[in-house]
């Protein structure tokens, strides 16, 4: 039976590449989210709002 007594050991056992996942997450946060926010801001600027 493999040693999966810790999260890190379990991830290593199943072959989870945490360094790769961290890099992908960083790229997503730095590149994709700002693009989404920009697109949302542009889209929402076209919404009509009811004031009074």
Secondary structure, DSSP 4 states (H G I P E B T S, - for coil): ----SSHHHHHHHTT--HHHHHHHHHHIIIIIHHHHHHHHHHHHHT------
